[in-house]
Amino acid sequence: MNDYYLAVFDSTHYALQFEKVIKGNGLKINIMPVPREITASCGISAKLEADEIDRVKVLAAAENLKVSGYYHVETQNGKKTYHKST
């Protein structure tokens, strides 16, 4: 996965709740530490497929999940760049 998104959270509880709902709806998700380039208070992020991000955002809003931000991650020449997404 060279092109993907990260969702970051203000608490571990929010991250685990997000994971449960996203997985429960058949979408791909991996929980991982937040990269150093991104700051988030709880230190846990969710790695999401780029082609599923619109569905994830709609589902998160519909379920009132608390996400502090989404980041689009691109890898070029072995270097990752992080772009805050809306």
N, C-alpha and C positions, 0 to 999 in steps of 0.2 A: 504494500500500500504506500505509494509515493506521494499521493495527493489525498489528504484526509482532513478531518476536523477534530478539534478538541473542545469539549464542554468543560468549564471549570465551575467550582462551587464554593460557597462560603462555609459549608460544614460537611463533615463526613456523612451525616444523616441525609442531607440533600443529595449527595452523590449516590448513595446506596438506593434511595428511593427512585432516583432517575434511572439507574441501572435496571431495577426491577420492572418498571413500566416499559422501558424501551425493549428489553429482552422479551417481556410478556406480549409485545406486539410484533414479534418476529423480526426485529431489526438487529443488525450486528452492532456490538458494543464491546469494548475492552476497557477495563478500569486500569489506570496506570498513574504513576506519580506525575505531578505537574512539572513540565520542563522548567529549568532555571530561568529561561528567557521570559516566562510568564509568571506573574505573581498572583497567587490565590491563597486565601487564609487557611484552607483546610489541607492543601497539598495533594488532593486527589483530583484526577481529571478522567474524562471518558473519551476514548478514541472512537470516532465515528466514521463510517464510509462517506466519502464525498457525494456519491450519487443518492444517498439516503438523507442528507442533511435537511432538506426541505420538509420531508415527512417527520423527522425528529423534532424540528422546531414547532411544527403545527401540533404534534402530539404533546410536546412539553407545555405549550401554551394551553391546550385544551384540558390537560390534567393538572394545571396550576403548579407545575414543577418549578422549583427555584434554582435557576441557573444564573451565575453571576456573569458569564460571558461565553461566547463561542469564538474559536480561533481557527482560521484556515491555515493548514500547514502544507507547505510546498517544499520539495526536495529537489535541488538542482546542483549538479556536480558534487554530490555528497554533503551539501550544506542545507540545513533546514531554515526556512524563514516562516515567521508567524505573523499573520495578519488578523487583527480583530475584525470580527464579522458582526453584522447587525441581525 
